[in-house]
């Protein structure tokens, strides 16, 4: 037998042969789909994409690229009550941002509404579908339970002619919303509840964002999904694990119609600690203004992560490392942050910023003099070069880098102690100046001119190096310090009568004004990422204005995941 072909995606190595890729490779070997590989990413345009969708995107588009096939972007726009063009535009932006492109293969379920309807009439004519007058509550009662079979609808044995007449009148808009449905006639005693005469069409008198008021009946997801795959000659319809029990229905519809049959494959969805992944719950956070919109940097949405400063490369790396499997599990948020840090450490320019400034006056430095010192842009990338940072008599350092009466293991600045200023000089604190209330407002220090950019000629050492900015040249900035949105790893775990919102953190956002950043950041553009030395990774926010930058903290420098991995090894 010929070896399966498995090429790398553009710009990378092939992914390991997980069980999905192994199935695709085997199908190629046997010629099941004539060597074709066609996948699809089928979002419903009823919300913004989140990190869970990123995993699906990387699988769908990645497998197609690796096997020389194609991936379709297809909107399952079958529920106009919840869908919006805003979401359509956002989905396309997110997929492109992740690095994938569908080319000319952009489709919509609504493209196929007429064909789906004709197939529905085909099943009615075959005695395999009927119009049911039960309302939603009655249908639920008739459906049965996991341990008890359902009961046949009293309308199940209508004649083909009556069913066809009623269906056509449903389409014509003669009946009230919710008064009738079209159901498949399968088996009300099936152990699989999805096979107990599922709904194919419901009456919904809502205007559709693409078809307008042309339709007042809309297909269910189970009816539409396999038909869309068949029309587009998809080979491998890759879904999350909750659709595994729906696969017999997917197969049944296609087999009854006698049309092209794709292969549905299910994998475990992504669950992440300290967040929720339900679009319904994310929508509630937005609508109740518990967050500042879909792109709030605390949200697990791709637009929120982009605004926070996550790179698309780091998200793709994360999706690759968590792998593809058949077992539901929850991934530690620290692993995602580790992938973000790993990428940003290689790509982010280093700059100096002071979030809680206290002024330092170097009393023996010439008044009015400003010199330029060279600072390394990125020690991980020699080609990044260096930049000039201004140094003068008055500087700012972090308030926490000084203690008047320090404990034994405090090695930063204190009265009589000498430290190094990054890229600059050794300084020694001579005096702490206080206001009338006894608060320290200024530090008077001296510097050693012989230590510019290096060690002291006499060989003396210091135990700490501090970051700083030049007081006269610094830019005023605001910084948003983000933490996890929830206080517990599993926010859905709430006592009876409560819900996930009880676990919202009151400390997930801290806004810090009066920050000082080095003047090189004046030319930064929204979305630019930096490492603030000793403080973490930050991204220039969309709310920035010329001369008044706003930065979002992407991640701290503390890597919890790396420490966990070291302990396990």
Steps between C-alpha positions, in 0.01 A plus 500: 500500500624851417624707794261780601601849389526753780669824408580794729267797503648808333793628703523210742558135580216247468298449815534164678261236364225527763194280457325746266802543275553122508142446376549755220831337402337156497213624283754639256675161488179310430375755249177549695456854368721462193790656688310823568509678837232765548422626850286788620483741793127563558440774760153630580512882471339558839805619694873558485748215471691391813810294575299177465419593143872562443564131566233401247633751244854365534375142458269571204731730306819327617398152386387632163833678449709203613325257266493733200126558522279798576291628788171683454380780722127440526253687713225288655257792481182307573379702801432862401376590849857489635718581198652826383728633225725638776586144599559397138759775452666421834528128422675566169741744667585245770561211260730718290680626810574141600674462164246303297328580172203330335572645156185490288329246724271721710153352540180542700234252605252754363649440153337156516161578655306415182686173445449403865130568470470287186674216683252543788214451256685190372494347848134592546417328171696195617299486822812586701391843632176649636355829622444501877271733695649434844644807668849501650389393848280219367776379271735484797248290694448263208873461443559276803821475700832320488338205678146518361396493132309786347140496376389548142356841422124487435581665164763243398270303271366783289481413133775599262260733321397676821861536614604642165212748504578612855871536429434718198260713702764530773738633238233740373465652847144387575570379854611676816860482619558190711167340410637224278828325417618255238645189664689200367317170552766271648452317832348640821641201692857547385758497785652805327270793581618683188330233288158545664331683214722810503380838375606590145318834460339747737291807427696814580368828367827690517684694233826336396812713452557350153163374373281771654138391539508232230475219756288454810606141562862425586690170511631354824875453538472119485303513175717765336851404599544174313322638194740797488796263523355284224432791264857625546642145460680528833703186570560530874247689712695555820286588804535522874415202718149612597392422142603135524148395596369705208706306243237223452250773410754670270543165323127419496397818319769457235425132449123555470557766236759288315745789462878534532614386847787676687662349811427670833784479755479628857776633727504636855425872527730739682416588860717756678528578871384835639267570208174395336477381140126521438404769248173539687684580821749726326210688342346543844825649634489753214129581520503544878813719467697273731784550251576781257379331183598194299858626462556558871853363558370283784271310263607169339388638163764522228437873461542542877824302500624700201425825682675369810811438291493126436663415169336271247820292498473434872138388470586266215788358705264451794247316282776277366633411846168410657453248219194328356335221693168335586496570873354818648742678730577847629823679412669724756486868404868515601587286198345754264690782671821297472456479122432874488814581702712262297407680177513852639839439660640438153317777318431787741729806519617583851417843637502662842186618675422596859147425618518652849762774471707667767740772395875459534722809492868429429651789690851477350380473139527827299177700489351539153710219352335214309704216359395207287581147607471190283246238600461151348168454321479124539771275647326204328546658156836656415358645179261717702789736577490771764335834572597821675343576838538844660665536842493815711521633854139411583367150446211278606531154651235264639388597848527138611869501402578719804460424870607732774542220753545185293495139622815292474431353154391825334780584252350795320543869586510617860686772691875454459464212253627497145318344202543497124264684267438290189732608211617797712696552823537388858305729732499523879207631706608783728165630623126437489298824483157495670195723490324643804303180546818293513463342155813455291468717189854512365835323528829683486780287362852531366641319197841366406595630150757222464228230492323607181351192337720257692668396822695720740872528408595421859315168482224574750172320438133579545223251564219663305430664165199731471307628200431872472385777267622855448259738676514783245463274196259234627151460358200491731307177457210299636539129554228236528611209716292194411458177692265204454132592475397235754636409842462122469629251240149381410256795506210273402530324835248703698261403783133451427324827433823671393679514168845561354482877555540450875866418432580820311815659637495855632874521430504394135575857390706764676543832321824678586536866405806721528737241355818613326640334187812568299463743205573236234140382545365823351503333158324181607181394323197325654572129514877542536641274771788566740668354801514758775825397666445324833123554475354279226362512148278788392307602188399848384122521523252629242396776744842665478523855368810690380715582799271310740568128456291231666661159551339166580699249698511186288677280755733527793855368483419233758454169314293268719469233232875473443550452873234228509669320210839516668358343817337219300831422329 
